Structure formats: structure tokens, C-alpha cells
């Protein structure tokens, strides 16, 4: 059995943006990166990582609004995560996927935090309900 993160993320995106035809162009590009994060970290750790990304994104905007020196999203994300991250392969994959998702949304209209909201909601739903999709048994 596996978590059906993609289906639940699609449902969340539908609730936030409406019919698929009306989604921002970045939505379909961000989704695979969020799935990488979810699949490599699992629902609880991914949810916490998405929250750290939210903090980093907000910090990036606070600094921009203040007009002070900007270190950028990756640096703020690095500060937001703590020493519990040891740079394992799954963590490295999640890190790179988050940076890519953030960069993609910079050229599109929705704020990155809208995408983070959808990802956090899905992680919370899966964690709370244990939502799983049974994979079909192979036909012999």
C-alpha cells in the first residue's frame, strides 16, 4: 500500500484554484516536486518541512519589504530547518525539490504560500486519517 499523495494534492488544488483549466501554469509543474518531498520524507516529516518552507518564504518577503540585504529562499530555508537534518539522500532530494518548486512559482501569479498551504493540508489529512490507496495486485 502507498499513500495517494498525488490524488489528494489534485483535490486540494481543485478546491483552491477551481477547475483544472483555470489553474495557474505553475500548478502542474510544482506538483511533481511536492510529491518527491512527500514520498522521500513521509507525511509527518514532509508536513514539517513544508512549514519550514513557509517560514523561509515569509522571511524572504519580510526582508524584501524592508529593503535590506536579501540572502534568498534557500538560505532562509537552511536557517529554518534545524540540526536534525543530516543531509541524508531523502533530505537532499526534498531540499532540491523545494528549491525547484519555489523557483518555478516566482514567474507565476499565485504566491508560493498558496502551494505550501495545499501541501500542508494534504500531509495533515494523510497523517490524521491514515488515508491510503491499495495498489492493485498484479494479474497472473
C-alpha positions as CSV (number, residue, x, y, z in Angstrom):
1,X,0.0,0.0,0.0
2,X,1.1,3.5,-0.7
3,X,-0.1,7.0,0.2
4,X,-2.0,8.5,-2.7
5,X,-0.5,11.9,-2.3
6,X,-1.0,13.0,-5.9
7,X,-4.7,12.4,-5.9
8,X,-5.2,14.3,-2.6
9,X,-3.0,17.1,-3.8
10,X,-5.1,17.3,-7.0
11,X,-8.2,17.5,-4.8
12,X,-6.7,20.3,-2.7
13,X,-5.6,22.2,-5.8
14,X,-9.1,21.9,-7.2
15,X,-10.6,23.3,-4.1
16,X,-8.1,26.2,-4.1
17,X,-8.0,27.1,-7.8
18,X,-11.2,25.6,-9.2
19,X,-11.4,23.6,-12.5
20,X,-8.0,22.3,-13.8
21,X,-8.3,24.6,-16.9
22,X,-8.2,27.6,-14.6
23,X,-5.1,26.6,-12.6
24,X,-2.0,28.8,-12.8
25,X,0.6,27.3,-15.2
26,X,3.0,26.6,-12.3
27,X,0.5,24.3,-10.5
28,X,1.2,21.3,-12.7
29,X,4.9,21.9,-12.5
30,X,5.0,22.3,-8.7
31,X,3.0,19.1,-8.0
32,X,5.7,16.6,-9.0
33,X,8.3,18.3,-6.8
34,X,5.9,18.3,-3.8
35,X,5.3,14.6,-4.5
36,X,9.1,14.0,-4.3
37,X,9.2,15.7,-1.0
38,X,6.2,13.7,0.3
39,X,7.5,10.4,-1.0
40,X,11.0,10.8,0.3
41,X,10.2,12.2,3.8
42,X,6.8,10.7,4.6
43,X,3.7,12.6,5.8
44,X,4.9,13.9,9.1
45,X,8.4,15.0,8.2
46,X,7.1,16.4,4.8
47,X,4.5,18.4,6.6
48,X,7.1,19.9,9.0
49,X,9.4,20.6,6.0
50,X,6.6,22.4,4.2
51,X,6.1,24.5,7.3
52,X,9.8,25.4,7.3
53,X,9.5,26.4,3.7
54,X,6.6,28.6,4.6
55,X,8.7,30.3,7.3
56,X,11.6,30.8,4.7
57,X,9.2,32.2,2.1
58,X,7.7,34.6,4.6
59,X,11.2,35.7,5.8
60,X,12.2,36.3,2.1
61,X,9.2,38.6,1.8
62,X,9.8,40.4,5.1
63,X,13.4,41.2,4.0
64,X,12.3,42.3,0.6
65,X,9.6,44.6,2.1
66,X,12.2,46.0,4.5
67,X,14.6,46.7,1.6
68,X,17.5,45.1,3.3
69,X,20.1,42.7,2.0
70,X,18.4,39.6,0.6
71,X,20.0,36.2,1.2
72,X,17.3,34.3,-0.7
73,X,14.9,31.5,-0.1
74,X,17.5,28.7,0.1
75,X,19.4,30.5,2.9
76,X,16.3,31.2,4.8
77,X,15.2,27.6,4.4
78,X,18.6,26.5,5.7
79,X,18.1,28.6,8.8
80,X,14.5,27.4,9.3
81,X,15.5,23.7,9.4
82,X,17.4,22.7,12.4
83,X,20.3,20.4,13.1
84,X,18.1,17.3,12.8
85,X,18.7,17.4,9.1
86,X,21.9,15.5,8.4
87,X,21.8,15.6,4.7
88,X,20.6,12.1,4.0
89,X,19.7,11.2,0.5
90,X,15.9,11.6,1.1
91,X,16.5,15.0,2.7
92,X,18.8,16.1,-0.1
93,X,16.1,15.2,-2.6
94,X,13.4,17.1,-0.6
95,X,15.7,20.1,-0.3
96,X,16.4,20.3,-4.1
97,X,12.7,19.7,-4.9
98,X,11.6,22.5,-2.6
99,X,14.1,24.9,-4.1
100,X,12.9,24.0,-7.6
101,X,9.2,24.4,-6.7
102,X,9.9,27.8,-5.2
103,X,11.8,28.9,-8.2
104,X,9.1,27.8,-10.6
105,X,6.5,29.9,-8.8
106,X,8.5,33.1,-8.9
107,X,7.4,33.7,-12.5
108,X,3.7,32.9,-11.9
109,X,0.9,34.7,-10.3
110,X,0.0,32.7,-7.2
111,X,2.1,33.2,-4.2
112,X,4.2,30.2,-3.2
113,X,2.5,30.1,0.1
114,X,-0.8,29.0,-1.6
115,X,1.0,25.9,-2.8
116,X,2.5,25.3,0.6
117,X,-1.0,25.5,2.1
118,X,-2.2,22.8,-0.2
119,X,0.8,20.6,0.6
120,X,0.5,21.0,4.3
121,X,-3.3,20.3,4.2
122,X,-2.6,17.0,2.3
123,X,0.1,15.9,4.7
124,X,-2.1,16.7,7.7
125,X,-5.0,14.7,6.1
126,X,-2.9,11.7,5.4
127,X,-1.3,11.8,8.9
128,X,-4.7,12.2,10.6
129,X,-6.7,9.7,8.6
130,X,-4.0,7.2,7.5
131,X,-5.5,7.7,4.0
132,X,-4.0,5.0,1.8
133,X,-4.7,3.6,-1.6
134,X,-4.3,-0.1,-2.0
135,X,-2.4,-0.9,-5.1
136,X,-4.0,-3.4,-7.4
137,X,-2.5,-6.9,-7.2
138,X,-0.6,-7.9,-10.3
139,X,-2.6,-10.1,-12.7
140,X,-1.2,-13.5,-13.1
